[in-house]
Amino acid sequence: MRTIRVETSAATILLTEEPAPKVRDRQTGEIAKDAVTGEALMRVGVVYLEDGESSLLQVTVPESGVSEGLALGGPVALPGLVARPWESVFNGQSRHGIAFRAAAVAPAGLPASAGV
């Protein structure tokens, strides 16, 4: 499926959930791996604020892309953030959504326009 680049330069992104391993199979506890590199994947929760609106997002990043110094509630940068629409059918139920993935998650300063 097509990926859509997400422009983050005008947004404020705050960490709401610390990085944790992304689980591929809840029954076995298997950790998700990148299909190309085989590297373990992590999930982070963020709130994305832009133009007076906010969204809670779960973002997948490779384990090597998780930087030191992340603080809950603190601003973060998500270089290479992309959105990928997905759809699946399980037990006759159709589900769909948008998955977010970034190359890394790192501490960031608040944009000058944040007015904090």
C-alpha positions as CSV (number, residue, x, y, z in Angstrom):
1,M,0.0,0.0,0.0
2,R,1.0,3.6,-0.5
3,T,2.7,5.5,2.3
4,I,2.0,9.2,2.9
5,R,4.7,11.5,4.3
6,V,3.5,13.5,7.3
7,E,4.9,17.0,7.5
8,T,5.7,17.7,11.2
9,S,7.5,21.1,11.1
10,A,4.4,23.1,12.2
11,A,3.3,20.5,14.8
12,T,4.0,20.0,18.5
13,I,4.4,16.3,19.3
14,L,4.4,15.2,23.0
15,L,5.3,11.8,24.4
16,T,2.3,10.2,26.1
17,E,3.5,6.6,26.3
18,E,7.1,5.4,26.7
19,P,8.6,3.1,24.0
20,A,7.6,-0.5,24.4
21,P,8.1,-3.6,22.2
22,K,5.4,-3.9,19.5
23,V,3.7,-7.3,20.0
24,R,3.0,-9.2,16.8
25,D,1.0,-12.0,18.3
26,R,-0.7,-11.4,21.7
27,Q,-1.2,-15.1,22.3
28,T,2.5,-16.0,22.0
29,G,4.0,-12.7,22.9
30,E,6.0,-12.6,19.7
31,I,7.6,-9.2,19.1
32,A,7.1,-7.6,15.7
33,K,10.2,-7.4,13.5
34,D,10.9,-5.2,10.5
35,A,10.2,-7.2,7.3
36,V,13.4,-6.0,5.6
37,T,16.0,-5.7,8.4
38,G,14.6,-8.1,11.0
39,E,15.1,-5.5,13.7
40,A,12.7,-5.5,16.6
41,L,10.0,-2.8,16.5
42,M,8.8,-0.5,19.2
43,R,5.6,1.5,19.7
44,V,5.4,5.0,21.3
45,G,2.3,7.0,22.1
46,V,2.2,10.6,21.2
47,V,-0.2,13.5,21.1
48,Y,0.1,15.4,17.8
49,L,-0.9,19.1,18.1
50,E,-1.4,21.3,15.1
51,D,-3.6,24.2,14.2
52,G,-5.6,24.0,17.4
53,E,-6.4,20.3,17.0
54,S,-4.9,17.2,18.6
55,S,-4.7,13.5,17.8
56,L,-3.5,10.6,19.9
57,L,-1.2,8.4,17.8
58,Q,0.6,5.1,18.2
59,V,3.8,5.3,16.2
60,T,6.1,2.3,15.3
61,V,9.8,2.9,15.3
62,P,12.8,0.5,15.0
63,E,14.4,-0.3,18.3
64,S,17.7,1.4,17.2
65,G,15.7,4.6,16.5
66,V,14.7,5.1,20.2
67,S,16.8,7.9,21.6
68,E,17.9,8.3,25.2
69,G,16.4,11.2,27.3
70,L,12.8,10.8,26.4
71,A,10.4,12.1,29.0
72,L,6.7,11.6,29.4
73,G,4.9,14.8,28.5
74,G,8.1,16.1,26.8
75,P,8.3,17.2,23.2
76,V,9.7,14.7,20.7
77,A,10.7,14.6,17.0
78,L,9.6,11.8,14.7
79,P,11.9,12.1,11.7
80,G,10.6,10.3,8.6
81,L,7.0,10.0,9.9
82,V,4.7,8.3,7.4
83,A,1.1,7.2,7.4
84,R,-0.1,4.0,5.8
85,P,-3.7,3.1,5.4
86,W,-4.6,-0.6,6.1
87,E,-7.5,-2.9,5.9
88,S,-8.1,-6.5,7.0
89,V,-10.9,-9.0,7.5
90,F,-10.9,-11.2,10.6
91,N,-13.8,-13.6,11.4
92,G,-15.9,-11.9,8.7
93,Q,-15.4,-8.5,10.3
94,S,-13.8,-5.8,8.1
95,R,-11.4,-3.5,10.0
96,H,-9.4,-0.5,8.7
97,G,-7.2,2.3,10.0
98,I,-4.0,4.3,9.5
99,A,-0.7,3.0,10.8
100,F,2.1,5.5,11.6
101,R,5.8,4.7,11.4
102,A,8.9,6.9,11.9
103,A,12.6,6.3,11.5
104,A,13.2,7.4,15.1
105,V,11.9,9.1,18.2
106,A,14.1,11.7,19.9
107,P,13.7,14.6,22.4
108,A,12.9,17.9,20.7
109,G,12.5,21.5,21.6
110,L,9.1,23.1,21.4
111,P,8.5,25.1,18.2
112,A,8.6,28.9,18.7
113,S,4.9,29.1,17.7
114,A,3.8,26.7,20.5
115,G,3.3,29.6,23.0
116,V,3.9,27.4,26.0
